[in-house]
Amino acid sequence: MHNMIELLILFELNQKVLTMYGISKEIHADFSVLTTPSYGTIKPALKRLEKNSFVKTQKTISDGGRPSIFYSITSEGKDELKRLIIEQPLDNPIQFLPMARVKLACADVLDTEEQKILLSQLKIKAESIMIDTKNLMEKYELPFYPQMVFDNLTCEYKNFISLIEGFEHACNR
């Protein structure tokens, strides 16, 4: 999921200029309960972002004589950050909730109208997955364990939809 790591990197760089190690540390500090990308996924993502002019680098020499590379977000990168947050949710239900939670955690960078668009997209997709899950459960006589897993999934989506509705209420104030 290239988009998630790129979104996280741009989100952190939107707050301050960082080294690759600093980016990794900030992502871990801010998002470790949602995702923990490895250091090995950050480097190629930074290269892609730099190639697309979403981040720029500045090389410096530290007091100890070691070279350091600092990354900062460009104006194009700020636009890309918003685009990544607002882009249509993933179709894969396994990837939907983790990515949706990250997008919600980053939603402060959006203006109110953009937040409303995001919330609407996420709510529609969550409701669709919840309906598909209920339909699957009604269509088949599921054994005990799958039935319990799908019941839990339905509850998880109900909770997520309630969270979105709370955000919608806050946006409409």
Backbone as a printed PyTorch tensor [residue, N CA C, xyz], in Angstrom:
tensor([[[  0.8300,  -1.1750,   0.0000],
         [  0.0000,   0.0000,   0.0000],
         [  0.8780,   1.2430,   0.0000]],

        [[  1.3670,   1.5360,  -1.1880],
         [  2.2230,   2.7150,  -1.3330],
         [  1.5400,   3.9770,  -0.8390]],

        [[  0.2530,   4.1010,  -1.1360],
         [ -0.4340,   5.3450,  -0.8010],
         [ -0.4280,   5.6440,   0.6970]],

        [[ -0.5460,   4.6040,   1.5250],
         [ -0.5890,   4.8600,   2.9630],
         [  0.7480,   5.4000,   3.4590]],

        [[  1.8520,   4.7900,   3.0650],
         [  3.1540,   5.2540,   3.5450],
         [  3.4330,   6.6600,   3.0140]],

        [[  3.0790,   6.9160,   1.7780],
         [  3.2890,   8.2530,   1.2180],
         [  2.4250,   9.2850,   1.9390]],

        [[  1.1860,   8.9270,   2.2510],
         [  0.3120,   9.8230,   3.0020],
         [  0.9360,  10.1350,   4.3710]],

        [[  1.4140,   9.1080,   5.0530],
         [  2.0140,   9.3040,   6.3780],
         [  3.2530,  10.1950,   6.3180]],

        [[  4.0990,   9.9570,   5.3280],
         [  5.3160,  10.7670,   5.1760],
         [  4.9490,  12.2240,   4.9130]],

        [[  4.0480,  12.4450,   3.9660],
         [  3.6510,  13.8190,   3.6500],
         [  2.9820,  14.4910,   4.8450]],

        [[  2.1950,  13.7410,   5.5950],
         [  1.5530,  14.2960,   6.7830],
         [  2.6060,  14.7780,   7.7830]],

        [[  3.6170,  13.9610,   8.0280],
         [  4.6640,  14.3440,   8.9840],
         [  5.4850,  15.5200,   8.4630]],

        [[  5.8000,  15.5090,   7.1730],
         [  6.5870,  16.6120,   6.6060],
         [  5.7730,  17.9020,   6.5090]],

        [[  4.4730,  17.7810,   6.5030],
         [  3.6160,  18.9630,   6.5090],
         [  3.7380,  19.7120,   7.8430]],

        [[  4.2000,  18.9980,   8.8710],
         [  4.3400,  19.6060,  10.1910],
         [  5.7340,  20.1680,  10.4300]],

        [[  6.7650,  19.4960,   9.8760],
         [  8.1280,  19.9920,  10.0610],
         [  9.1060,  19.2810,   9.1240]],

        [[ 10.2720,  19.8800,   8.9640],
         [ 11.3560,  19.3140,   8.1690],
         [ 11.9970,  18.2010,   9.0040]],

        [[ 12.2460,  17.0520,   8.3640],
         [ 12.7540,  15.8890,   9.0980],
         [ 13.7730,  15.1050,   8.2720]],

        [[ 14.6150,  14.3560,   8.9670],
         [ 15.4710,  13.3660,   8.3160],
         [ 14.6430,  12.0990,   8.1220]],

        [[ 15.1810,  11.1370,   7.4020],
         [ 14.4760,   9.8740,   7.2150],
         [ 14.2250,   9.2100,   8.5700]],

        [[ 15.2190,   9.2380,   9.4290],
         [ 15.0550,   8.6760,  10.7680],
         [ 13.9670,   9.4420,  11.5220]],

        [[ 13.9630,  10.7580,  11.4090],
         [ 12.9480,  11.5800,  12.0710],
         [ 11.5480,  11.2700,  11.5620]],

        [[ 11.4210,  11.0450,  10.2570],
         [ 10.1230,  10.6860,   9.6720],
         [  9.6410,   9.3760,  10.2820]],

        [[ 10.5260,   8.3830,  10.3080],
         [ 10.1810,   7.0840,  10.8690],
         [  9.7470,   7.2170,  12.3240]],

        [[ 10.5060,   7.9850,  13.0900],
         [ 10.2210,   8.1870,  14.5110],
         [  8.8700,   8.8920,  14.7080]],

        [[  8.5900,   9.9220,  13.9130],
         [  7.3300,  10.6650,  14.0380],
         [  6.1300,   9.8080,  13.6280]],

        [[  6.2710,   9.0390,  12.5430],
         [  5.1800,   8.1460,  12.1290],
         [  4.8920,   7.1570,  13.2450]],

        [[  5.9530,   6.5890,  13.8140],
         [  5.7630,   5.6320,  14.9050],
         [  5.0830,   6.3000,  16.0970]],

        [[  5.5030,   7.5070,  16.4420],
         [  4.9220,   8.2160,  17.5890],
         [  3.4500,   8.5580,  17.3510]],

        [[  3.1230,   8.9650,  16.1360],
         [  1.7640,   9.4370,  15.8520],
         [  0.7920,   8.3380,  15.4210]],

        [[  1.3020,   7.2600,  14.8170],
         [  0.4040,   6.2840,  14.1970],
         [  0.6520,   4.8320,  14.5960]],

        [[  1.4740,   4.5710,  15.5930],
         [  1.8480,   3.1890,  15.9050],
         [  0.6600,   2.3010,  16.2580]],

        [[ -0.4260,   2.8800,  16.7500],
         [ -1.5990,   2.0530,  17.0520],
         [ -2.3990,   1.7200,  15.7890]],

        [[ -2.1190,   2.4200,  14.6890],
         [ -2.8170,   2.1650,  13.4330],
         [ -1.9660,   1.4050,  12.4270]],

        [[ -0.6760,   1.7330,  12.3910],
         [  0.2270,   1.0920,  11.4370],
         [  1.6630,   1.3270,  11.8790]],

        [[  2.5390,   0.4280,  11.5200],
         [  3.9590,   0.5840,  11.8560],
         [  4.8030,   0.2540,  10.6300]],

        [[  4.9380,   1.2060,   9.7150],
         [  5.7550,   0.9430,   8.5270],
         [  7.2270,   0.7840,   8.9020]],

        [[  7.8710,  -0.1130,   8.2100],
         [  9.2890,  -0.3470,   8.4770],
         [ 10.1260,   0.7630,   7.8600]],

        [[ 11.3210,   0.9040,   8.3910],
         [ 12.2700,   1.8770,   7.8630],
         [ 12.5240,   1.5870,   6.3820]],

        [[ 12.5150,   0.2970,   6.0160],
         [ 12.7500,  -0.1240,   4.6350],
         [ 11.6530,   0.2780,   3.6700]],

        [[ 10.4550,   0.5980,   4.1670],
         [  9.3940,   1.0690,   3.2720],
         [  9.4190,   2.5840,   3.1310]],

        [[ 10.0320,   3.2600,   4.0910],
         [ 10.0670,   4.7180,   4.0640],
         [ 11.0160,   5.2260,   2.9830]],

        [[ 12.1900,   4.5970,   2.8740],
         [ 13.1940,   5.0760,   1.9140],
         [ 12.6910,   5.0590,   0.4700]],

        [[ 12.1400,   3.9400,  -0.0210],
         [ 11.6490,   3.9690,  -1.4080],
         [ 10.4760,   4.9360,  -1.5920]],

        [[  9.6480,   5.0700,  -0.5660],
         [  8.5280,   6.0160,  -0.6620],
         [  9.0480,   7.4410,  -0.7650]],

        [[ 10.0780,   7.7640,   0.0080],
         [ 10.6840,   9.0970,  -0.0760],
         [ 11.2630,   9.3430,  -1.4680]],

        [[ 11.8810,   8.3220,  -2.0400],
         [ 12.4390,   8.4490,  -3.4010],
         [ 11.3210,   8.7450,  -4.4090]],

        [[ 10.1900,   8.0090,  -4.2860],
         [  9.0580,   8.2490,  -5.1890],
         [  8.5220,   9.6710,  -5.0110]],

        [[  8.3810,  10.0840,  -3.7610],
         [  7.8570,  11.4210,  -3.4800],
         [  8.7890,  12.5080,  -4.0090]],

        [[ 10.0970,  12.2770,  -3.8690],
         [ 11.0720,  13.2570,  -4.3700],
         [ 11.0460,  13.2990,  -5.9020]],

        [[ 10.9790,  12.1210,  -6.5200],
         [ 10.9340,  12.0390,  -7.9830],
         [  9.7280,  12.7970,  -8.5400]],

        [[  8.6130,  12.7660,  -7.8110],
         [  7.3880,  13.4390,  -8.2450],
         [  7.2910,  14.8770,  -7.7520]],

        [[  8.3750,  15.3840,  -7.1750],
         [  8.4600,  16.7730,  -6.6890],
         [  7.4960,  17.0790,  -5.5420]],

        [[  7.1350,  16.0530,  -4.7620],
         [  6.2710,  16.2680,  -3.6030],
         [  7.0900,  16.5740,  -2.3500]],

        [[  8.3520,  16.1570,  -2.3630],
         [  9.2800,  16.5170,  -1.2880],
         [ 10.5750,  16.9890,  -1.9220]],

        [[ 11.3080,  17.7910,  -1.1590],
         [ 12.6380,  18.2010,  -1.6120],
         [ 13.6150,  17.8860,  -0.4890]],

        [[ 14.8760,  17.7810,  -0.8740],
         [ 15.9060,  17.4310,   0.1030],
         [ 16.8990,  18.5670,   0.2500]],

        [[ 17.4940,  18.5890,   1.4230],
         [ 18.6000,  19.5040,   1.6820],
         [ 19.6530,  18.6980,   2.4210]],

        [[ 20.8410,  18.6530,   1.8180],
         [ 21.9400,  17.8990,   2.4150],
         [ 22.7770,  18.8380,   3.2740]],

        [[ 23.0920,  18.3820,   4.4760],
         [ 23.9240,  19.1760,   5.3860],
         [ 24.9520,  18.2490,   6.0310]],

        [[ 25.9300,  18.8490,   6.6350],
         [ 26.9400,  18.0990,   7.3980],
         [ 26.7100,  18.4150,   8.8720]],

        [[ 26.5610,  17.3600,   9.6590],
         [ 26.3240,  17.5530,  11.0910],
         [ 27.6100,  18.0150,  11.7730]],

        [[ 27.4870,  18.4040,  13.0300],
         [ 28.6510,  18.8410,  13.8060],
         [ 29.7180,  17.7590,  13.8700]],

        [[ 29.2970,  16.5070,  13.8370],
         [ 30.2510,  15.3930,  13.8770],
         [ 30.8410,  15.0620,  12.5240]],

        [[ 30.4890,  15.8320,  11.4980],
         [ 31.0460,  15.6100,  10.1610],
         [ 30.2800,  14.6050,   9.3290]],

        [[ 29.1580,  14.1160,   9.8350],
         [ 28.3580,  13.1390,   9.0790],
         [ 27.3380,  13.8510,   8.2050]],

        [[ 27.1500,  13.3440,   6.9850],
         [ 26.1430,  13.9670,   6.1200],
         [ 24.7310,  13.6100,   6.5980]],

        [[ 23.8500,  14.5800,   6.5290],
         [ 22.4390,  14.3690,   6.8680],
         [ 21.5980,  14.8990,   5.7240]],

        [[ 20.5090,  14.2260,   5.4780],
         [ 19.5720,  14.6670,   4.4510],
         [ 18.2710,  15.0200,   5.1560]],

        [[ 17.8290,  16.2570,   4.9530],
         [ 16.5670,  16.7170,   5.5170],
         [ 15.5350,  16.7910,   4.4030]],

        [[ 14.3310,  16.3360,   4.7130],
         [ 13.2310,  16.3190,   3.7510],
         [ 12.1960,  17.3520,   4.1620]],

        [[ 11.6410,  18.0350,   3.1590],
         [ 10.5600,  18.9730,   3.4130],
         [  9.5070,  18.8070,   2.3270]],

        [[  8.3010,  19.1720,   2.6610],
         [  7.1880,  19.0460,   1.7180],
         [  7.1600,  20.2820,   0.8110]],

        [[  6.8070,  20.0670,  -0.4470],
         [  6.6610,  21.1700,  -1.4080],
         [  5.1790,  21.5600,  -1.4720]],

        [[  4.8780,  22.6280,  -2.1800],
         [  3.4610,  23.0020,  -2.3450],
         [  2.7250,  21.9080,  -3.1200]],

        [[  3.4140,  21.2850,  -4.0780],
         [  2.8070,  20.1540,  -4.7980],
         [  2.5610,  18.9920,  -3.8410]],

        [[  3.4720,  18.8170,  -2.8900],
         [  3.3220,  17.7640,  -1.8900],
         [  2.1290,  18.0040,  -0.9790]],

        [[  1.8740,  19.2630,  -0.6510],
         [  0.6930,  19.5840,   0.1730],
         [ -0.5870,  19.2490,  -0.5920]],

        [[ -0.5890,  19.5370,  -1.8870],
         [ -1.7440,  19.1690,  -2.7180],
         [ -1.8930,  17.6500,  -2.7920]],

        [[ -0.7750,  16.9550,  -2.9400],
         [ -0.7980,  15.4900,  -3.0020],
         [ -1.2900,  14.9000,  -1.6850]],

        [[ -0.8780,  15.4770,  -0.5730],
         [ -1.3390,  15.0120,   0.7380],
         [ -2.8650,  15.0740,   0.7990]],

        [[ -3.4190,  16.1940,   0.4050],
         [ -4.8860,  16.3280,   0.4070],
         [ -5.5270,  15.3360,  -0.5560]],

        [[ -4.9220,  15.1710,  -1.7240],
         [ -5.4730,  14.2290,  -2.7060],
         [ -5.4860,  12.8080,  -2.1540]],

        [[ -4.3970,  12.4150,  -1.4930],
         [ -4.3100,  11.0660,  -0.9350],
         [ -5.3570,  10.8460,   0.1570]],

        [[ -5.6250,  11.8770,   0.9290],
         [ -6.6220,  11.7440,   1.9910],
         [ -8.0250,  11.6360,   1.3970]],

        [[ -8.2990,  12.4200,   0.3610],
         [ -9.6510,  12.4860,  -0.1970],
         [ -9.9180,  11.4260,  -1.2660]],

        [[ -8.8730,  10.7990,  -1.8140],
         [ -9.1170,   9.8510,  -2.9070],
         [-10.0940,   8.7600,  -2.4680]],

        [[-10.7610,   8.1800,  -3.4490],
         [-11.7730,   7.1600,  -3.1790],
         [-11.2170,   6.0530,  -2.2890]],

        [[-12.0350,   5.5640,  -1.3600],
         [-11.5820,   4.4720,  -0.4910],
         [-11.2690,   3.2200,  -1.2970]],

        [[-10.4230,   2.3910,  -0.7330],
         [-10.0420,   1.1460,  -1.3740],
         [-11.2220,   0.1910,  -1.4490]],

        [[-11.2640,  -0.6050,  -2.5090],
         [-12.3340,  -1.5940,  -2.6580],
         [-12.1140,  -2.8150,  -1.7740]],

        [[-10.8710,  -3.1160,  -1.4780],
         [-10.5580,  -4.2980,  -0.6920],
         [-10.9610,  -4.0800,   0.7690]],

        [[-11.9410,  -4.8460,   1.2750],
         [-12.3980,  -4.6420,   2.6490],
         [-11.3010,  -4.8390,   3.7020]],

        [[-10.3250,  -5.6800,   3.4180],
         [ -9.2410,  -5.9030,   4.3820],
         [ -8.4100,  -4.6410,   4.5550]],

        [[ -8.2300,  -3.8860,   3.4850],
         [ -7.4130,  -2.6780,   3.5280],
         [ -8.2120,  -1.4270,   3.8780]],

        [[ -9.5350,  -1.5040,   3.7680],
         [-10.3520,  -0.3090,   3.9360],
         [-10.2270,   0.3250,   5.3220]],

        [[-10.5050,  -0.4330,   6.3800],
         [-10.5240,   0.1680,   7.7210],
         [ -9.1790,   0.7390,   8.1480]],

        [[ -8.0650,   0.0340,   7.9640],
         [ -6.7840,   0.6450,   8.3640],
         [ -6.5020,   1.9560,   7.6280]],

        [[ -6.7480,   1.9700,   6.3190],
         [ -6.4970,   3.1830,   5.5470],
         [ -7.4790,   4.2790,   5.9270]],

        [[ -8.7400,   3.9270,   6.1380],
         [ -9.7490,   4.9180,   6.5160],
         [ -9.4010,   5.5600,   7.8540]],

        [[ -8.9170,   4.7700,   8.7870],
         [ -8.5360,   5.3150,  10.1000],
         [ -7.3530,   6.2790,   9.9720]],

        [[ -6.3820,   5.9320,   9.1420],
         [ -5.2390,   6.8250,   8.9170],
         [ -5.7240,   8.1200,   8.2800]],

        [[ -6.6100,   8.0110,   7.2880],
         [ -7.1320,   9.2150,   6.6360],
         [ -7.8540,  10.1120,   7.6380]],

        [[ -8.6650,   9.5250,   8.4990],
         [ -9.3640,  10.3120,   9.5140],
         [ -8.3810,  10.9790,  10.4720]],

        [[ -7.3230,  10.2630,  10.8250],
         [ -6.3230,  10.8240,  11.7360],
         [ -5.5740,  11.9970,  11.1030]],

        [[ -5.5550,  12.0630,   9.7710],
         [ -4.8610,  13.1340,   9.0460],
         [ -5.8070,  14.2280,   8.5580]],

        [[ -7.0850,  14.1140,   8.8420],
         [ -8.0970,  14.9900,   8.2470],
         [ -7.9830,  16.4550,   8.6480]],

        [[ -7.2280,  16.7560,   9.6830],
         [ -7.0760,  18.1570,  10.1010],
         [ -6.4240,  19.0280,   9.0380]],

        [[ -5.7030,  18.4320,   8.0960],
         [ -5.0550,  19.2400,   7.0550],
         [ -6.0520,  19.6800,   5.9840]],

        [[ -7.2630,  19.1320,   6.0260],
         [ -8.2850,  19.4590,   5.0430],
         [ -9.1450,  20.6200,   5.5430]],

        [[ -9.7120,  21.3650,   4.6030],
         [-10.6860,  22.3770,   5.0110],
         [-12.0230,  21.6700,   5.2640]],

        [[-13.0080,  22.3970,   5.7530],
         [-14.2800,  21.7970,   6.1580],
         [-14.9750,  21.0860,   5.0080]],

        [[-14.9850,  21.6840,   3.8350],
         [-15.6450,  21.0480,   2.6850],
         [-14.9330,  19.7610,   2.2820]],

        [[-13.6110,  19.7820,   2.3020],
         [-12.8430,  18.5730,   1.9800],
         [-13.0910,  17.4890,   3.0310]],

        [[-13.2030,  17.8810,   4.2940],
         [-13.5060,  16.9200,   5.3510],
         [-14.8790,  16.2770,   5.1160]],

        [[-15.8390,  17.0710,   4.6960],
         [-17.1790,  16.5320,   4.4230],
         [-17.1390,  15.5120,   3.2920]],

        [[-16.3560,  15.7910,   2.2550],
         [-16.2050,  14.8570,   1.1390],
         [-15.6000,  13.5420,   1.6410]],

        [[-14.5310,  13.6560,   2.4110],
         [-13.8740,  12.4650,   2.9640],
         [-14.8530,  11.6490,   3.7940]],

        [[-15.5430,  12.2950,   4.7100],
         [-16.4710,  11.5900,   5.5950],
         [-17.5760,  10.9010,   4.8110]],

        [[-18.0940,  11.5710,   3.8010],
         [-19.1470,  10.9810,   2.9680],
         [-18.6430,   9.7350,   2.2470]],

        [[-17.4600,   9.8260,   1.6460],
         [-16.8850,   8.6770,   0.9270],
         [-16.6750,   7.4930,   1.8650]],

        [[-16.1010,   7.7640,   3.0300],
         [-15.8110,   6.6820,   3.9720],
         [-17.0910,   6.0570,   4.5000]],

        [[-18.0800,   6.8760,   4.7800],
         [-19.3530,   6.3590,   5.3090],
         [-20.0430,   5.4780,   4.2760]],

        [[-20.0930,   5.9380,   3.0300],
         [-20.7310,   5.1540,   1.9680],
         [-20.0480,   3.8030,   1.8110]],

        [[-18.7240,   3.8040,   1.7890],
         [-17.9840,   2.5420,   1.6120],
         [-18.1770,   1.6360,   2.8240]],

        [[-18.1250,   2.1800,   4.0270],
         [-18.3050,   1.3710,   5.2430],
         [-19.7040,   0.7520,   5.2700]],

        [[-20.7100,   1.5350,   4.9070],
         [-22.0810,   1.0050,   4.8750],
         [-22.2010,  -0.1040,   3.8370]],

        [[-21.5510,   0.0610,   2.6970],
         [-21.5820,  -0.9500,   1.6440],
         [-20.9530,  -2.2640,   2.1230]],

        [[-19.8200,  -2.1750,   2.7780],
         [-19.1500,  -3.3820,   3.2830],
         [-20.0030,  -4.0390,   4.3650]],

        [[-20.6140,  -3.2330,   5.2240],
         [-21.4540,  -3.7840,   6.2830],
         [-22.6610,  -4.5150,   5.6820]],

        [[-23.2860,  -3.9380,   4.6640],
         [-24.4240,  -4.5850,   3.9950],
         [-23.9850,  -5.8840,   3.3360]],

        [[-22.8310,  -5.8600,   2.6540],
         [-22.3120,  -7.0830,   2.0230],
         [-22.0850,  -8.1710,   3.0640]],

        [[-21.5730,  -7.7910,   4.2170],
         [-21.3180,  -8.7600,   5.2840],
         [-22.6260,  -9.3570,   5.7910]],

        [[-23.6180,  -8.5080,   6.0240],
         [-24.9290,  -9.0000,   6.4870],
         [-25.5630,  -9.9180,   5.4440]],

        [[-25.4690,  -9.5440,   4.1670],
         [-26.0270, -10.3680,   3.0920],
         [-25.3490, -11.7290,   3.0380]],

        [[-24.0560, -11.7540,   3.2070],
         [-23.3090, -13.0130,   3.2210],
         [-23.7880, -13.8940,   4.3710]],

        [[-23.9790, -13.2850,   5.5260],
         [-24.4080, -14.0490,   6.7030],
         [-25.8260, -14.6050,   6.5140]],

        [[-26.6900, -13.8440,   5.8360],
         [-28.0630, -14.3040,   5.6020],
         [-28.1310, -15.3730,   4.5150]],

        [[-27.2440, -15.2810,   3.5500],
         [-27.2720, -16.1870,   2.3940],
         [-26.8070, -17.5960,   2.7470]],

        [[-25.8310, -17.6750,   3.6330],
         [-25.2350, -18.9740,   3.9490],
         [-25.4470, -19.3200,   5.4160]],

        [[-25.6050, -20.5940,   5.6540],
         [-25.6420, -21.1090,   7.0250],
         [-24.1830, -21.2780,   7.4490]],

        [[-23.6850, -20.2880,   8.1760],
         [-22.2700, -20.2940,   8.5280],
         [-22.0290, -21.0720,   9.8120]],

        [[-20.9210, -21.7970,   9.8660],
         [-20.5480, -22.4560,  11.1230],
         [-20.2810, -21.4010,  12.2060]],

        [[-20.1590, -21.8640,  13.4220],
         [-20.0510, -20.9860,  14.5840],
         [-18.9370, -19.9420,  14.4500]],

        [[-17.7050, -20.3450,  14.1730],
         [-16.5780, -19.4000,  14.1500],
         [-16.7070, -18.3400,  13.0480]],

        [[-16.9890, -18.7370,  11.8100],
         [-17.1730, -17.6850,  10.7950],
         [-18.3400, -16.7510,  11.1510]],

        [[-19.4110, -17.3040,  11.7090],
         [-20.5510, -16.4820,  12.1100],
         [-20.1200, -15.4360,  13.1350]],

        [[-19.3370, -15.8470,  14.1040],
         [-18.8670, -14.9230,  15.1410],
         [-17.9260, -13.8700,  14.5510]],

        [[-17.0630, -14.2690,  13.6380],
         [-16.1420, -13.3280,  12.9930],
         [-16.9310, -12.2720,  12.2180]],

        [[-17.9250, -12.7040,  11.4520],
         [-18.7100, -11.7570,  10.6640],
         [-19.6050, -10.8880,  11.5390]],

        [[-20.1120, -11.4450,  12.6530],
         [-20.8580, -10.6230,  13.6170],
         [-19.9590,  -9.5200,  14.1680]],

        [[-18.7430,  -9.8980,  14.5080],
         [-17.7820,  -8.9210,  15.0280],
         [-17.4620,  -7.8650,  13.9760]],

        [[-17.2970,  -8.2820,  12.7460],
         [-17.0050,  -7.3420,  11.6580],
         [-18.1500,  -6.3470,  11.4880]],

        [[-19.3770,  -6.8480,  11.5540],
         [-20.5410,  -5.9650,  11.4560],
         [-20.5190,  -4.9290,  12.5820]],

        [[-20.2140,  -5.3650,  13.7910],
         [-20.1200,  -4.4320,  14.9260],
         [-19.0040,  -3.4150,  14.7090]],

        [[-17.8810,  -3.8650,  14.1810],
         [-16.7570,  -2.9690,  13.9210],
         [-17.1420,  -1.8830,  12.9170]],

        [[-17.8770,  -2.2640,  11.8740],
         [-18.3170,  -1.2750,  10.8870],
         [-19.3850,  -0.3540,  11.4560]],

        [[-20.2750,  -0.8660,  12.2930],
         [-21.2730,  -0.0030,  12.9530],
         [-20.5630,   1.0520,  13.7960]],

        [[-19.5520,   0.6350,  14.5440],
         [-18.7850,   1.5710,  15.3730],
         [-18.0640,   2.6100,  14.5130]],

        [[-17.4870,   2.1620,  13.4080],
         [-16.7840,   3.0730,  12.5200],
         [-17.7510,   4.0990,  11.9200]],

        [[-18.9290,   3.6380,  11.5130],
         [-19.9430,   4.5490,  10.9640],
         [-20.3800,   5.5470,  12.0320]],

        [[-20.5200,   5.1120,  13.2780],
         [-20.8640,   6.0330,  14.3730],
         [-19.7790,   7.0840,  14.5630]],

        [[-18.5240,   6.6780,  14.4500],
         [-17.4030,   7.6130,  14.5380],
         [-17.5080,   8.6710,  13.4370]],

        [[-17.7590,   8.2240,  12.2210],
         [-17.8930,   9.1550,  11.0960],
         [-19.0590,  10.1080,  11.3280]],

        [[-20.1740,   9.5860,  11.8160],
         [-21.3310,  10.4420,  12.0780],
         [-21.0110,  11.4940,  13.1370]],

        [[-20.1960,  11.1450,  14.1140],
         [-19.7480,  12.1270,  15.0960],
         [-18.9130,  13.2200,  14.4530]],

        [[-18.0210,  12.8240,  13.5450],
         [-17.2230,  13.8120,  12.8140],
         [-18.1140,  14.6860,  11.9250]],

        [[-19.1060,  14.0590,  11.2820],
         [-20.0270,  14.8320,  10.4380],
         [-20.7650,  15.8840,  11.2670]],

        [[-21.1860,  15.4860,  12.4350],
         [-21.8830,  16.4240,  13.3310],
         [-20.9660,  17.5910,  13.6860]],

        [[-19.7030,  17.2940,  13.9790],
         [-18.7390,  18.3470,  14.3310],
         [-18.4840,  19.2690,  13.1360]],

        [[-18.4540,  18.7350,  11.9150],
         [-18.2300,  19.5420,  10.7120],
         [-19.3970,  20.4800,  10.4190]],

        [[-20.5750,  20.0830,  10.8240],
         [-21.7740,  20.8580,  10.5000],
         [-22.0930,  21.9310,  11.5370]],

        [[-21.2620,  22.0830,  12.5370],
         [-21.4920,  23.1180,  13.5540],
         [-21.1450,  24.4740,  13.0260]]])
